[in-house]
Every structure is written in C-alpha cells, then in structure tokens.
Amino acid sequence: MKVLLISPYELGRQPHSLAHPAALLRARGHEVVLVDLTLATLPRGGLDGFGLIGIALGMHTATRIAMGLLPELRRRASGARIVCYGVYGPPNRALLRGLGVDVVLGPEFENGLLAVAAGGEPDGGLAKVTFVVPDRAGLPPLARYAHLGLPDGSRKTVGFVEASRGCKYLCRHCPLVPVYEGRFRAIPRDVVVADAEQQIAQGATHLSFGDPDFLNGPTHALRVLAVIHDRWPHVTFDATIKISHILTHQDLLPRLREYGCLFITSAAESFDDTVLGHLDKGHAGEDIGRAVALVRGAGMALAPTFVPFTPWTTLDDYVGLLARVRDLGLINSVAPIQLAIRLLIPEDSYLLRIPGFREQLQPFTDAILGYPWANPDARVDVLQARAQAWVEQAGSECSRWETFAGLWRLAHEAAGRKVPALAADCAGPEGPQLSEPWYCCAEPTTAQLARCAVGA
C-alpha cells in the first residue's frame, strides 16, 4: 500500500512520530511518503494513489492545524483511509470522525496503524509496541529544523530522540495522564542509540530528548547516556525533568553534566502553592528555587516552563510570578511565551475531576478543543490577552529581558501598582536556547498557526 504520513507540528523537531511508524511500515513492504507541514506541503502529484493517510496528533497545536486540513484531505483522497494518531486523538474522537477521519488511535498507535495498512482493524488499547530504529528517509535535513543557540553566538544542529513514553505521574493538566494513567514504557537502549547515531551522522551535535520526563526511569536514562557519551563525547543534550525529580535525584545531576547535559527543561508551572495543588504537580513553589540552585551548581541551566494564567490566578499572583523569575535570575532562561500561556482544559482532563470545577467552565468548544473558562477577575483575562499579544509582537526583535520588561510593566499597570525599575543585572546568566521554545499543552499562538498553514 502507498501510505502518506503527515506531521502538522512537532516543536520544530524532525518528527519522531513519522519516522518510527515509517520504519515499521516500510519493513512490511509499504511505500511511505513523509510530510512535515512546517517545512513542506502535500504531494504535488495529488493524493489519489494513497490507500492510507496518517496524521500525527501528539500536540494540541498539531490537532488544531489538522482540523483545517482534514476536510481538504477527505475531498482530495476519497479512496484513502484516514487515521489520526497520538495523545490528542482519543479525546477528540467524535470531532475527528465528523471531519472525515476513519480511525482514531492513541499514542501507542503503531500496532493499530499496521493493522489498518494490512486491511484490518485496530484492536485499540495500549498493546505493547515493538520499537525499531526510526526511518527518517524523506524528511527535511536536520539543519532546517530548530537549532540550539549558545551564549557565545555559536549554533548547534539538533537531533530529537525518545528514550521512553508515558509518565509515572498524574499531573491533572497533562494530556498524557488520561491515556497512560501513570504508566511509562522504556524504549530499548540499542534503538535509542541507533537513532542518535543516524542523526549524528546527519550533523547533529546536540540531542534533545523528547521524553515526558527523562528520569521516570533513571537507570535506563543513564545507561543510554553512557553509551552515547562514550561513542560521541562531543555531543551535548537536553532533557525534560520534573522539579520533584531534580530534588529527589540531585545526586545524579553531576552525572548528567558529565554526559553532556547543557540544560534541563522543567514544568514549574507556578510559584503559587494553591495553583500547584490544583494541578497536582508534586512540588511546592519554594522547591523551584532549590531546583534552580541545584542545577546551576552542577554546571547546567534550568529552563522552567509555566502556566501563569489559570482560573485561580490573581493579578497579585502574576506580579509575584514575575518577581520570582526576576529574583531567581531566570529572565534569560524562560522563553517569553511561557509567561503568557493560558491553561488549556481538554476533554478527559483530570482537572475535570476536581469537585465542582466542571461547573465553573463553559461547554466544550471545537474551536479551541477545550473547555473555555473565565477568571473570576475579568482583569486577569484582559492581562493574559495583552501579555500574549506583546510576546508575539516582540518576537525575535526583542531580547528576553526587553520582552520581560514589557510584561513587567503590563502586570503592574493591570494591578494598579507603580512599575518598579528593573535592574539590568537581574536577567540572570545567558544560557543555551532552542530557536523554537518548548511550547506544548497550550493554545497555539497566531504565529504558529500562520506559519504552519497548509499548502495545496
């Protein structure tokens, strides 16, 4: 069968969500064409020859983009079976079927995709996947994807690897939780290393691990790193690690640095313990400062991410968040968009299990693939809109400090406070930065949607 696999968006990375199923399908004799819509358009020769079209929905942004693509795909490929797969597939099953999708699969999708390609039907569930080395043939070269900028002005070509799937934790706002329910699966070490090897051969000098949490299985993670560092000691890496894991496994931080870790991304989310409790993050606001000190002490940078606007956020909370970012010297470490994100509440979210919370929400809407909400203080919602507009306007034209200064002014003005001066030395150390910031479970920006517009 001729198969078309499409990635609408994957954080500026070369899509693992295409490369892994491509390897499995090609091994069974299928002809597979890969299209990353952030860098390419649909095949110019038309879609009539494809018997199967798969669309990767590993992110909210990808799903929003796919919604605009599906009617056109259905019209142009009437004879193909269309499959959507990934974390955001099952929660949006009814909507996707209404847009012409034949089969909806979750994040453990490979067996189901193979079954459809063979003319059968998927069994569903989380049947064990046999992992193989991803086949990246047909994807744009790594040099066209997001790069890593270093403080000295140099750049590194970035590869993207996965060492595990799922997560052991139950953070209420995380889209993985309703699917994996606290389970995670390690990808065999030889598969991870072989995937790293082929990307290093393509010029990667830095690897970004896409695991939801790299230390869900610390022994496995360290064994993978040991092999990669032994074979390619010049290659650096970054990974995502929970604040609580940084504290619990602080003895491992020097090892991570020894193996080439430059920075750790961590979903701090908030400094407010009430909000952290609602999100069930497993850490307190004060723990974030401890984690920053530990990571810096080990010679790495911590890049925290936030969900600063929630139904529980007050104007004082937001001013306080910015003050803590300043006081911890994190201005240069936080991608500005992280200070404008609004909480997304998708279908099946564990947030809906908070007693009485669902009643505070508006009905689910397809337009945002979530439950709209309004802050009890309308001024907070106005501030969020202004903050996001400012961050998008500042874009690449302003430094992180300049963008932060604009948010600082907006926040204090919204709270009716005098705007304190920001000292130029409070921005903190310059650290390595990916050219496409970590931006996952939130509504996409206007720029993201526009940049990923589908070509005919």
C-alpha positions, 0 to 999 in steps of 0.5 A, spaced: 500 500 500 502 507 498 501 510 505 502 518 506 504 520 513 503 527 515 506 531 521 502 538 522 507 540 528 512 537 532 516 543 536 520 544 530 523 537 531 524 532 525 518 528 527 519 522 531 512 520 530 513 519 522 519 516 522 518 510 527 511 508 524 515 509 517 520 504 519 515 499 521 511 500 515 516 500 510 519 493 513 512 490 511 513 492 504 509 499 504 511 505 500 511 511 505 511 518 503 513 523 509 510 530 510 512 535 515 507 541 514 512 546 517 517 545 512 513 542 506 506 541 503 502 535 500 504 531 494 504 535 488 502 529 484 495 529 488 493 524 493 489 519 489 494 513 489 494 513 497 490 507 500 492 510 507 493 517 510 496 518 517 496 524 521 500 525 527 496 528 533 501 528 539 500 536 540 494 540 541 497 545 536 498 539 531 490 537 532 488 544 531 492 545 524 489 538 522 482 540 523 483 545 517 486 540 513 482 534 514 476 536 510 481 538 504 484 531 505 477 527 505 475 531 498 482 530 495 483 522 497 476 519 497 479 512 496 484 513 502 483 511 509 484 516 514 487 515 521 489 520 526 494 518 531 497 520 538 495 523 545 490 528 542 486 523 538 482 519 543 479 525 546 477 528 540 474 522 537 467 524 535 470 531 532 475 527 528 470 522 525 465 528 523 471 531 519 472 525 515 477 521 519 476 513 519 480 511 525 482 514 531 488 511 535 492 513 541 499 514 542 501 507 542 498 507 535 503 503 531 500 496 532 493 499 530 496 503 524 499 496 521 493 493 522 489 498 518 495 498 512 494 490 512 486 491 511 484 490 518 482 493 524 485 496 530 484 492 536 485 499 540 488 499 547 495 500 549 498 493 546 505 493 547 509 496 541 515 493 538 520 499 537 525 499 531 530 504 529 526 510 526 526 511 518 527 518 517 528 517 509 524 523 506 524 528 511 527 535 511 535 535 513 536 536 520 539 543 519 532 546 517 529 544 523 530 548 530 537 549 532 540 550 539 543 557 540 549 558 545 551 564 549 557 565 545 553 566 538 555 559 536 549 554 533 548 547 534 544 542 529 539 538 533 537 531 533 530 529 537 530 522 540 525 518 545 528 514 550 521 512 553 513 514 553 508 515 558 509 518 565 509 515 572 505 521 574 498 524 574 499 531 573 491 533 572 493 538 566 497 533 562 494 530 556 498 524 557 495 522 564 488 520 561 491 515 556 497 512 560 494 513 567 501 513 570 504 508 566 511 509 562 514 504 557 522 504 556 524 504 549 530 499 548 537 502 549 540 499 542 534 503 538 535 509 542 542 509 540 541 507 533 537 513 532 542 518 535 547 515 531 543 516 524 542 523 526 549 524 528 551 522 522 546 527 519 550 533 523 547 533 529 551 535 535 546 536 540 540 531 542 534 533 545 530 528 548 523 528 547 521 524 553 515 526 558 520 526 563 527 523 562 528 520 569 521 516 570 526 511 569 533 513 571 537 507 570 535 506 563 536 514 562 543 513 564 545 507 561 543 510 554 547 516 556 553 512 557 553 509 551 552 515 547 557 519 551 562 514 550 561 513 542 560 521 541 563 525 547 562 531 543 555 531 543 551 535 548 543 534 550 537 536 553 532 533 557 525 534 560 525 533 568 520 534 573 522 539 579 520 533 584 525 529 580 531 534 580 530 534 588 529 527 589 535 525 584 540 531 585 545 526 586 545 524 579 545 531 576 553 531 576 552 525 572 548 528 567 553 534 566 558 529 565 554 526 559 553 532 556 547 535 559 547 543 557 540 544 560 534 541 563 527 543 561 522 543 567 514 544 568 514 549 574 508 551 572 507 556 578 510 559 584 503 559 587 502 553 592 494 553 591 495 553 583 500 547 584 495 543 588 490 544 583 494 541 578 497 536 582 504 537 580 508 534 586 512 540 588 511 546 592 513 553 589 519 554 594 522 547 591 523 551 584 528 555 587 532 549 590 531 546 583 534 552 580 540 552 585 541 545 584 542 545 577 546 551 576 551 548 581 552 542 577 554 546 571 547 546 567 541 551 566 534 550 568 529 552 563 522 552 567 516 552 563 509 555 566 502 556 566 501 563 569 494 564 567 489 559 570 482 560 573 485 561 580 490 566 578 490 573 581 493 579 578 497 579 585 499 572 583 502 574 576 506 580 579 509 575 584 510 570 578 514 575 575 518 577 581 520 570 582 523 569 575 526 576 576 529 574 583 531 567 581 535 570 575 531 566 570 529 572 565 534 569 560 532 562 561 524 562 560 522 563 553 517 569 553 511 565 551 511 561 557 509 567 561 503 568 557 500 561 556 493 560 558 491 553 561 488 549 556 482 544 559 481 538 554 476 533 554 478 527 559 482 532 563 483 530 570 482 537 572 475 535 570 475 531 576 476 536 581 469 537 585 465 542 582 470 545 577 466 542 571 461 547 573 465 553 573 467 552 565 463 553 559 461 547 554 466 544 550 468 548 544 471 545 537 474 551 536 479 551 541 478 543 543 477 545 550 473 547 555 473 555 555 473 558 562 473 565 565 477 568 571 473 570 576 477 577 575 475 579 568 482 583 569 486 577 569 483 575 562 484 582 559 492 581 562 493 574 559 490 577 552 495 583 552 501 579 555 500 574 549 499 579 544 506 583 546 510 576 546 508 575 539 509 582 537 516 582 540 518 576 537 525 575 535 526 583 535 526 583 542 531 580 547 528 576 553 529 581 558 526 587 553 520 582 552 520 581 560 520 588 561 514 589 557 510 584 561 513 587 567 510 593 566 503 590 563 502 586 570 503 592 574 499 597 570 493 591 570 494 591 578 494 598 579 501 598 582 507 603 580 512 599 575 518 598 579 525 599 575 528 593 573 535 592 574 539 590 568 543 585 572 537 581 574 536 577 567 540 572 570 546 568 566 545 567 558 544 560 557 543 555 551 536 556 547 532 552 542 530 557 536 523 554 537 521 554 545 518 548 548 511 550 547 506 544 548 499 543 552 497 550 550 493 554 545 497 555 539 499 562 538 497 566 531 504 565 529 504 558 529 498 557 526 500 562 520 506 559 519 504 552 519 498 553 514 497 548 509 499 548 502 495 545 496 
